[in-house]
Every structure is written in structure tokens, then in C-alpha cells.
Amino acid sequence: VGGRASLFPPPATATADLDGTAAFATTAVLVKRRRAYRALPSKGRVYCKIEGCVVPCDTSYSARIKVCPEHTKIPEVVLMGVASRFCHKCSKFHDLNAFESSGHTCSVWLA
């Protein structure tokens, strides 16, 4: 009623125990480990790669592309001395000539 009923237990992943035997960790345990790892202070923060910007990249997408959310939306950014704009399709900065209009999708993706 309302959700899918499963006849099978949650998936498990085999991990090697200290004595070499296989131990199985459920998905909930793996999620707990992942969250604990992400909360470690030694992991370091990722900051925007635009010169002079000190905004941390808080979301996983902005950390992966190393650009803060503000600079992904700005129509013109000077990057290494060249006026550029961020393309949302390929997640890179391109020269302003690569864009046909004021949008954030380069002409390569529009073609």
C-alpha cells in the first residue's frame, strides 16, 4: 500500500574483516560511513577558482567544478585575463564568442 514491498533483504556489500573472513555491511552502514568521512575536518574545503573569490564551494556540484554558484550565473567573468562565461552543459568556462546569445550554453552544445 503506498510503497513497493520487497521480498529481498537490503543489498549488502562484502568487506574483509580483520581476520580475513568476509563480513557484510548493509547499505545503512555504508551510508553512515560515507557521512562520517565527509564530515572529517581534515578533508579540506574547496574554494572557487576565480581569481579573488574566497567563496567556498558548498554543494557537491560546485566543489566538483571548483566554481561557486555565484560565478556560474554571472554573464561575464575575467578568467586568466580573458572575458569568459560558464557553460552549464559542459561545466567549463568558454570565451564569450562561443555563446550565441546571453544564455549559458555554448554554441557547440546547441549545434
Protein Blocks (a to p, Z undefined) as FASTA:
>chain_A
ZZacdfbdcdddddddfkopacdddfklmmmmmmmmmmpmklopaddfbehiacdcfbfk
lmmnopafklmmpmbdceehiacdddfklopacdfklpmblcfbdfklmZZ
